[in-house]
Every structure is written in C-alpha cells, then in structure tokens.
Amino acid sequence: MTTPSASTRTSPWRPAAEVPGHALLAIDGTEVGNGVHLAIEIGPQSKVGSDYFRAFLTAEGIGRTAEPFLWGLINRGPFPGFNWVEVTDSTNRVSLDSGDEVEIPEGIDLQVIAALATLVPSGGHLMCEYDSKQRATTARALMANVPPVATPLGAMMFAAGCGVAFTDWYISEGGREGARKLQGFRAIDDAHDDRRGREMLASLERFMPQARDLDWDIQAAVRPLAEAAITMLRARFDIPDGPLGPGGV
C-alpha cells in the first residue's frame, strides 16, 4: 500500500471525481472552449454547511493551469432559495506549469458562467463577485446605475438563465460578506419569468435615453448589451418597435 504524503493527508481539496454524488460533478470536465475543460476541486465546508470549490482549466497540449482561476461556494437545501452558487473570487490571467501566463478569453468566461448556472435550479440564484480586475467595467457601470442586465457580467448571467431579476450587493452586509457581488435569480416558474421580464424591459427602455450621460467607455460597453436585451425581450413578448405606452408592458 502506498502511504500518502503529508501534503496529501492535510490538503482540504479533492478532485470532484473523488466526491461521489456531489453536485459539482455535473460540470467537472465541461468543455468551455475549443479543447479547454473545467477541472473542479471541492474543499471544506463553511460554517453554514456550504462547500468551497475552486476551478482550474485544462487544455489539450498544455495541461492544467498551475493555479485556480475561480473560487466559490455551493449550497444545497430543501427550499428553492437555499440552492445557490457563489463565485467569491476570479481572475482572467493564470500561470501554466511552464511558467508562462495566459489571459482567459471572454468566450471562455461566458461558458464558465453558463456551466455554473446549470447548477442553479428554479428559484435558486447565482452570485458573482465584481471586485476583481476583469470585472472593473461592470463595477463602474453598476455604480453609474446601469441596469445589471446591461453590464458585462449581468448580461452573461442573464444569457445563462440566472438573470430574471438581480440584486446588487454593493455594500458587504455587516462588513463580513466579502467582495461586492451581483446576485442573479432563476425564475421560479413561467409566470415569474414573464412578470420579471416585462419589468426588466420597462427598466431598460427608461435607461436608454439616460445612457448618453455615461462616460464614453461605459456607454460603448453597455449600450449594445442593453439594446440586445431589449430586442430579445420585445421579440419574446411580441412587442413591436417603438416607445412603450405609459403603463409600460
């Protein structure tokens, strides 16, 4: 029998494949780019019973990144609101075993968010920090009162199905909740999805005339996202082009 090393015995992190039945197994190995896959490790539990996890990337011909690019928490419970995933920290630059550093493309970022969202059931939510460097545009946009769905991070969460409504945790609750984060909800049912979608459309329509007052670089980032969301929501509700009525939608 092989005796495990001290580092193996004391490490709190285990590959997801070694934790049978864990929810994160569903996305371990998911392809998030051309030949690029997620490698999930599960860590200890938090004080409230949530599981810490971290994610690496593996790529054909390169191997696994030398360090994680994303850290988070996942929780499961008997009620919809108890089921959530939180990204507590992330980076878009990672080191390889060769010593080289690479930047993670936006397309992979989108697919990672989409993979995490598949773990969120109806009525659950996905939370993503926006204090990290690659989320700077989202942070500035939210501070300027841009609707969350029109920010780069919010748009990805919306596209992944966790954006029927948002809460912006721009002040850490009690000073103990870590980084600023955007919380995106998955609809409880079709009626909830419909009601919130119409509210979102009305909010975006009100925002568009105000967008011209934003700094030009923020405008360039958020206007196309807002326009895309408006187009999608109008098509969904079969609303023709033109101003909405005084009662909204």
N, C-alpha and C positions, 0 to 999 in steps of 0.2 A: 504494500500500500504506500502511495506517495503521501508524504507529510506536507500539508500546506505551509507555505511561508508565513512569516509573521504579518507581512503586508496583506496577504490574502485573508488571514484569520481576522484581522482588525478592520478591514475595509467595510464600510457600511453599504457599498454599492455593488449591485449584482446585475448581470445582463438580464433583460426582461425574459429571455427564454428560460432562465433558471427559476422563475417565479410562476409556476403553473396557475392558469386561471386568472391572472391579473389583466385588468382592462387594457393596459398599455401594450400587451402582446398584439393587439389588433393593429397597431401602427408600427411595431418593430419590423424593420426591413422594408417599409413602404418606399417606393421609388418617388423621389421628389425632384428629380432632374434626370437628364439623359445619363443613365448609368450611375446615378447618385442615390443612395438609400439612407434612411434613418437607422441609427443604432441606439436603442434606448437602454438606459440603465436605471434601475429602481433603487432608491436609497431608504433611509429610515423614515419613520412616521413622525409627523409633527405632534404637538401637544394635543391637538384636537382629532388626531387619527387620520389626517390626510397623508398621502405618500409623496415624498420628494422624488423627483426624477430628473434626469439630465439626458441630453441628446447629443450624439456625435453624428458626423456624416461619413459614409464610406463611399469610395468611388473606384471604379474599375481602373486598374493600372496605377492607382495612387495609394489605396488602402484607407485606413481610418484616420480622421483628424486626430492630432496629438492631444487635443483638449476638447471639452464640450463647447458647443456654440449656443446652447439653450439650457436653462434650468427652470424647473417648475414644480407645481403641486397638483395632485389629482385627488378628488374626493368622490366617494360614492355613498348614497344613503337612500332611505325608503321613500322620500318625497322629492319631487322634481327639483326644487331649489337646492337640495343637498348634493346634486350631481353637477360638478364643475371641474374645469381645468384652468389653471392659472400659470401663465408664463411670468416668472419672477425676475428673470434677467436674460439677456440675449446679446449676441454680438454678430456682426456681419463680416468679421475678419477672424480667421482661425489659422493656427500653425499646423503644418504637416510634420510627419516624422523626419522628413528630410531637412527640416529647419526652415523651409520656405513658408511664407504667409500668403494666403489667398483670400480674396473677397467673395462672399457668398452672393450670387446674383439675385436680383429681385424675384425672378421666376421661381427660384427655389424657396425663397422666403414665403411666397404666396402658397406654394404647395405644402409647406410645413404647417402654415396656419390652417389650411384645408384639412390636413391629416389630423391635427389636434381637434378640430371642430367635429370630426366624425365620432369622437368620444363623448360628445355632449348630447344627451337625449332631449326630447321635447320638454320645455320648461326649465332646462338647465342653462348654464352660461359659461362663456369663455372669457377670461380676463387676461389682458396682455399689458405688460409694462410699457411705458413710453418715455422713460428716463434715459435709456441707452442712446448712444450716439446716432445709430441708424434711424431712430425714431424722432429725431430733432424736428423735422418738418411737421410731423403730427403734433408734437408738443406745442410748437408755435401756433399752429392752426387752431388747436383747441383753446389756447389762451386768447385767441382773437375771436372766439365764439363761432367758429366754423362748425356746422353740424357734424357730429362724429362720422357719419357715413361718407362725408366728403373729404375726410382725411385719408392719407395713405394707409394707415393701419386699420381704421374703421372700414374702409372700402374692402379690404381683404377679408375682414371678419364678416361683413355683410355678404360678400360673394360666397363665403364658406357656410352660410346659413345661420351664423350666430350674430345677427345684427337686426333683428326685428325691432329692437329698442336698445338704447345704450345708457350707461351711467358712467360719467367721467369722475373718477376718484382722483381729483387733482390735489387734494389735501389728504395726507395719510391720516386715517381715522385714529385718533388718540395718539398719533405720533408713533405707532407701533406696526403699521401695516406695510412698511417697505416703500418701494418706488410708486410713483404715480402710475395709475393703470386705467385702461379703458375696459369696461365690462360690457360685453355684448350678449344678448339673450337669444335663445332659440325659442320660437313660438310654441305655445302650449298646444294650440290646435289651429285649424284653418280660420276660425272666426277671429282669434287673437292676431294671427298673421295679417288678415285683411284690415282690421281696425288700425293696427300699428303702422301698416304700410301706407294707409291713407294719411295718417298723421305725419309720417315721415315726408311724404310727397308735399304736403302743405308747408312743412317747415323748410324744405329745400327751395320751394318756389318763393317763399318770403326772403330767403337768404340771397338769392341770385342778384337782385338789384344792389345789395349791400356789398357784394364781393369786390366791386370796383374800388372800395376804400382800403382793401388789404394791401400789404406790401406786395410788390410785383411778383417776387419769387413764390410767395404763398399763393397768390392768385393763379400762377402758372401751374402749381401743383394741385390745387383743389377744384378749380372751375371745371376741368374735364371730368373729374370724378363726380361732381355734383350733377353735371349735365347727363352723364351716363346713367346715374341713378334715377334721375327724373325721367329719362327716356324709357328705362326699364319699367318703372312704376306706372307711368302713363299707359304703356302698352298692356301691362298686366290688368289694369282697371278699365281698359278700353276708353281712355280719356283722350280726345283729340288735342292737337297742338293749340296753343292759345292760353290766355290768362284763365286762372281758376275763378270760379264765382266767389262772391263774398263769404259764402259758407264753406269754402274750401272744397274738399272732395268727400 
